């Protein structure tokens, strides 16, 4: 069995598939349909919930909290690694990222360290999901540790990952199958779902966004 940071995700995926059932499609199709519909839709609250549910379906410990200073959904791999999102899904693609939004996402790791079950040394990866391509010059100074996920690219990635889970579900016979786990880890790598791929495939926001005056 290969070592991979995706292993906790694959083990939780087994639990998810067991819970949703593999003999009948109804529960699984309802979950999948909700995610797909609301990630493609324009309601920001429903987008956040669908993003959380996508994380759950992929085997992350996913959550969301509507309190002041909280990020949008977070996806925890284990106590040493967490992805936290700031969703800007309702932004006009022609608009400019404000300094307030940049500062908000940059501070999310502080919130996560105080409120989530993470180790003190945990790696916390803040990700801004947005359609915008421009930022206020002052905003860029806050984005050095923030990753950027273009909204449409995130939606395309989510569609591919939903297909991946459905593919794995077809061959799932129960928890603990080492061969299935090995194949699942390979699929996670291929589709860019494993933690290593997520970190390496996303650009830093301060270089991916262009200055409004640039």
HELIX and SHEET records of a PDB file:
HELIX    1   1 UNK A    7  UNK A   20  1                                  14    
HELIX    2   2 UNK A   26  UNK A   40  1                                  15    
HELIX    3   3 UNK A   44  UNK A   57  1                                  14    
HELIX    4   4 UNK A   99  UNK A  106  1                                   8    
HELIX    5   5 UNK A  108  UNK A  115  1                                   8    
HELIX    6   6 UNK A  137  UNK A  140  1                                   4    
HELIX    7   7 UNK A  151  UNK A  171  1                                  21    
HELIX    8   8 UNK A  178  UNK A  190  1                                  13    
HELIX    9   9 UNK A  195  UNK A  201  1                                   7    
HELIX   10  10 UNK A  205  UNK A  208  1                                   4    
SHEET    1   A 6 UNK A  61  UNK A  63  0                                        
SHEET    2   A 6 UNK A  74  UNK A  78 -1                                        
SHEET    3   A 6 UNK A  81  UNK A  88 -1                                        
SHEET    4   A 6 UNK A 123  UNK A 130  1                                        
SHEET    5   A 6 UNK A 147  UNK A 150  1                                        
SHEET    6   A 6 UNK A 203  UNK A 204 -1                                        
SHEET    1   B 3 UNK A  96  UNK A  97  0                                        
SHEET    2   B 3 UNK A 134  UNK A 135  1                                        
SHEET    3   B 3 UNK A 210  UNK A 211  1                                        
END                                                                             
